[in-house]
């Protein structure tokens, strides 16, 4: 690689995948905040709420939560209670981490992806009351977020462990 070129990690498909997912979540969150603000102002300020903003905000929030979980998996920022595991030897810690990773993947694939997709297929037949949008568009966030989380857990597992600097 010649001088001045960006590192390979900043121009490949994985980088674009991460930036796209993060951008979509940021846009959805900003839209959620704006719609919620408008809803509050119109409801309490003018006594004339819009019927669709609450529903769309709720659907956007569902997407932000489930896809955001996938982003958190990419950066290994999910909450972990490791007070017991931290007392194990490094070898035992690695084994526990592998076991927990495998169990997490099975749970994500079974519950989020498999059952989430089943729920989505059924809920596509139900329309939301205010917008008429199929409810399945909201529940689709469950299997999509589950798949993104699985992909990102696998990607994070392939990376070498980060070394924390002790102060």
N, C-alpha and C positions, 0 to 999 in steps of 0.2 A: 504494500500500500504506500502510495507516495505521500509526501508531506502535504498537509493542508486538507487531505480527504477526511471525511467524517469516519469515525470508527464503524466497522462493519455492523455493529449492533444497532446503529442509528439509521440504517438505510435498507434493511431487509424486510421481508414480509412480516416477521414477528413484531418488529418495531411499528410498522403500519397498522397491524392488527391491534396492538396495545393502544396506540394513539386514536384510532377510530372508535374503539369501545369506550375509552375515556372521554372522548369528545361527545359521543352520543349521550353518555350519562350526565355530563356537565350540562349539555343543552336541555335534557329532560328535567334536570334539577332546577335550572334557571326558570324554565317554563312553569314548573310546579310552583315555585316561589311566587312568580308574577301572578299566576292564576289565583293562588290562595290570597294574595294581597288584594287583588281586584275583588274577589268574592267578599272579603271582610269589609272593604270600603263600601261596596254597593249594598251589602246586607245591613251593616250597622250605621253607615253614614247616610244612606239614602233610603233605606227600607225597601230596596228593590233588587234582590239578589238575582243573579243569572242562574238558571237551573243546571246548565251543563258544566260550569266551571268546577264544581265540587267533584263531580264524577270523573272528569278528565284529570283533575289533580290527583285523585286517588289512584287512577290507573298509572299515571306517570310515576307516582311514588312507589308503586309495586315494582315497576321496571327498574327504578333507581336502586331499590333495595336488592333485588335478585341479581342484576347485572353488576352492581357495586360489590356484591360478595365475590364475584369472579375477579374483579380488579384487586380486591384485598388479598385473594389467594395468590395472585401474581407477585405481589410484593411481600408475601408472608406476614401480613399484618392482622390476621384474625386473632382474636383474643385466645390465649392459651393459659391454662392453669398448670404451671409446671413445678410447683413447690415440692411435690413428691418425686417427680422424675428427675429434677435437678440434683437430687441426693444420690442418684445412681452413678455407676461408673460411666465413662464416655461410651464404652462399647454397648452397655445396656441401654443408654439413652438413644443411641442410633437404632437399636432394635425396636425399642418402644416407638420411636418416630416412624419407622417403616411400618410397624403394625398399625399405628394410628392413621397413617397415610392410606394404607390399603383399606382399612375400615371406612375411612372418609370417602374414598372413591366408590366403594360398593354402595354406601348409603346415598351418595349423590346420584349415581347411575340408576339405582333402584327407585328411590323416593322422588327425587327432583325430576330426573329425566323421564323415566318410565311412567310413573304415576302422574307426574305433571303433564306429560303429553296426553295421557288418557283423560285427565280432567279438562285439558284444553279442547280436545275433540268433542267432548260432551258439551262444554260450555259455549262452543261456537254456535250452537243452536239457540242460545238464550240471548236476547237483546237487552242491553242496559236501558233503564227507563227514561233517562233524560236525553241521551244522545242517539239511541238506537244502534249503537255500536255493539257488535257481538262481544259478550263477556269474555269469550275465548281470547280476544286480543290482549286482555289484561293477564289472564292465566298463562298465556304463552311465555310470559316472563319467567315462569318457574322452570320449564325445561331448558329454555335458552340460557338463563343464568346458571343452571346446573351444568350444562355443557361447557360454558365459558369457565366455570370454576374447575371442572375436571381438567380441561386443557391447561389451565394455568397452574394447577397443582402439579401436573406432570412436568410442565416446563420448569417450575421452581425446583422440583426434585432433581432435575438433571444438572442444576447449577451447583458449584461447590459451596459448602457452607460459608457464610460470612463470618469473619472474625471480629468480635466486638472489642473495641479498645477499652481497656480498664483504666480508670483514672485514679 
